[in-house]
C-alpha cells in the first residue's frame, strides 16, 4: 500500500494550497501539515518554501515529487 503522505504531497502540488488539498482529501488542514512535516522529518529535507500565501517546492521537493509521481504510477500498474 502506498503511504498516504505521498497522496497528500501530490494533492498539495496539484492544488498549490494546503487548505484546498485538505478539503479535496477530506482531511483537516492540520492533518495535511502533519503529513508534510512527517515527510520532511523522514527524508531530512525541506519540501516546500512557504511565504505569505505563496507555496513553492524546494529543489529537493521537486525531486521528491518526481519520485512520488513515479511511485504512484508504479503502484497503479501493480494493482
Buried (B, 14 or more C-beta within 10 A) or exposed (E): EBBEBBBBBBBBBEBEBBEBBBBBBEBEBEEBBBBBEEBBEEEEBBBBEEEEEEBEBBEBBEBBBEEBBEBBEEEEEEE
